[in-house]
Amino acid sequence: MSTEDQSARQQFYGSLLILIVLAAFVIGKLLTLGASICKMAACCRRDTPYQELKAEASSEVPPQQHHTPLWVHISLHFFCAALALLAADFGLLSIQCGICWEIYVLWLLVMLIAGMLQAIHGLVHLPSDADVPDLGKPIVTPVLPILGEPLDIFKDWLFVALAMSQRTWLSFIIATLAALVLVFSSFWMRQHHCAALEEMLQPVSHAFRRRQHETFLAKQTAPSKLAVATTEDLPQAMLQSLFVIIYGGSNTQFVFIGISFAKIVMCILLRQYALESSGRWGEAWAAKEAFLRMRVAVSSSLCGSQSQSVLMSQHELAMALSDLGRHEEALELKQQVVAARLEVLGAKHPGTLASQHNLALTLGELGRHEEALELQQQVVAAELEVLRAKHPEILKSQHNLAFTLGELGRHEEALELKQQVVAASLEVLGAKHPDTLAYQNNLAATLSKLGRHEEAVELQQQVVAARLEVLGAKHPETLLSQHNLAFFLGELGRHEEALELKQQVVVARLEILGAKHPETLASQHNLASTLGDLGRHEEALELQQQVATAGSKVEGQREPNP
C-alpha cells in the first residue's frame, strides 16, 4: 500500500472513530432527555388529591459498596484477549503499524453498544422517585484514552498478543509476564478497590448510583487510580519499553507507554493539590506524607542520606506530620534534620536556622516550652546577625518566641514583642498577608489572656474577615481564627454567639480534618464547654464523652503557629 493510500486510510478511520464516539455520546444524551420527558409526563398524569410530602434528602449519604460481577470482569478480559490473539494470528497486528483499524473499530462498536444497552436497562428499572443521570459521558468513557480502563485492558492484551506473535523465548516470557500483571492487577483491584473498579469498568451502571461529586483531578488521582497505575500501568509500561528496545515498536505503542508513565506521575504528584482544591485538607496532608516518604526513600538511595535534597524532603515530611498532629514523629525527624544541617551547613546557614525554628515549634506543641524558648532565642540571635532587622524570617522567629513566652505565662513580654512583630509585618508584608494575619491572630489571644477581651474580639473579627476573603471558608487557618473568636466571645459572656460559631467550626473540621485530628477534638472540647455554660449539660456530657473516647489529649483555647 502506497504512502498516500496509508494516509487516506488513516484519515478515514480516524474520522470514522470520532464520528462513532460522537454518535454514541449524542445517543446517550437523547436517552437521558427522553427518560426525563417520560418521567415528567408520568408526574403530570398522576392524579393526587392531596399534596404529597417528601422527606428532605440527607446531605450525608452513607457510602455504598458495589461489586462488578465477576462474569462481567472475566468477559471483558476474554473478549479483549480473544480479539487481540485473532488479530495477531491473521496478521492484523504488527510491530511497525500496530493494530489494524478494522479490529479497533469492531472493539469500539462492541463496547459502545454494551454501554448503550446498560443505559437502556438502567432506565427501564430506574425507580420513579430517582433522578435520571446524564448518560452521554458514561457511555463513551470506556473507549477514551486515559479515562477508559477497558481501553487500557484492550491495549495491554494487544501487547500480549504482539509479543507472542514474535515466537521467540524472550517474547513468550514478556507476554507471560504481561498477562500475569493483568491477572494480578484485576485481583488486587477486586480485593481492595471494588467500588472504584465498578466505576472504571461500568461507568454507566455507576452513573445510576452516583452520590458524591468530585473534581476531575480528584478522580484521576484517587487511591484507586494510583493502585491501577502501580499494579498495572507501571509494570506494563516497563515490559513494553523492554519489548520496544529489543524488537522495535509503532508510534501508537510509544504513545501508550507515554500515557502510562504520565498517569503514574499525575497520581503521585497531583493528589495533594486535588484534595486541597476540594477542601479535604486532612486527606491532602496524608497524601503529602505518603509522597514525601517516597521522595525521601528515592533521594536517599540515589544521593545519600546527607544530601540537601534528602534533608529538604525530610524537613517537609516533618512539617506534614505536624499538620497531621503526629508531633512525636515530627520531633524525631526534625531533630535528625537539625543535626545533619548543623554538620553539613553550619550553625548560621538559613537552612539550619529554618530547621531549628521548626524544631522549636514542635517542642512547643509537645509542651516542652522551656526547651523551645531556649532554641528560639538562639535562632533569633543568629538571624539578627545574618539578616536585616525586619526580614520575614526574623519576624516569624520573633513571633514564635513571643508565643512561647505566652505559653510560659510571661504575657506582658509576649504582648510587647507581638505588637512589634505585627507593626513590622504590616509595614513589610501588608495587611492581608497570611503571616500578618497569623501574627494578629496570636496578638488577639494574648490580649484575651491579659483580660482585654473587647480588644481581642475586635482584632479577631478583622482576622476572620480577612482570612475568609484570602484563604476561603474551609481553610484550616480560617477555622482556627473562628475557633479563637468563639473562645473570646465566650470570655465576654456572649455564649449564644460563641455556640453558633463553634458549631460551624466543628462541622467544618469534621469534614476536612476527620474525627480524630487534634484540632477537631479541640473544637468539640470547646463546644462542650459552651454547652455547659448555657446549661445544656446533657449535650455537653455526651460530646465530652466522644472526645474522651477518641483518646487524644486536647486543650481549650489554643493559639496557632504561622
Secondary structure, DSSP 8 states (H G I E B T S, - for coil): --HHHHHHHHHHHHHHHHHHHHHHHHHHHHHHHHHHHHHHHHHHH---SS--------S----------HHHHHHHHHHHHHHHHHHHHTT-EETTTEE-HHHHHHHHHHHHHHHHHHHHHHHHT--TTS-----HHHHHGGGSTTT-HHHHHHHHHHHHHHHHHT-SHHHHHHHHHHHHHHHHHHHHHHHH-HHHHHHHH-HHHHHTT------HHHHHTSHHHHHHIIIIIHHHHHHHHHHHHHH---HHHHHHHHHHHHHHHHHHHHHHHHHHHTT-HHHHHHHHHHHHHHHHHHHHHHH-TTSHHHHHHHHHHHHHHHHTT-HHHHHHHHHHHHHHHHHHT-TTSHHHHHHHHHHHHHHHHTT-HHHHHHHHHHHHHHHHHHS-TT-HHHHHHHHHHHHHHHHTT-HHHHHHHHHHHHHHHHHHT-TT-HHHHHHHHHHHHHHHHTT-HHHHHHHHHHHHHHHHHHT-TT-HHHHHHHHHHHHHHHHTT-HHHHHHHHHHHHHHHHHHT-TTSHHHHHHHHHHHHHHHHTT-HHHHHHHHHHHHHHT----SS-----
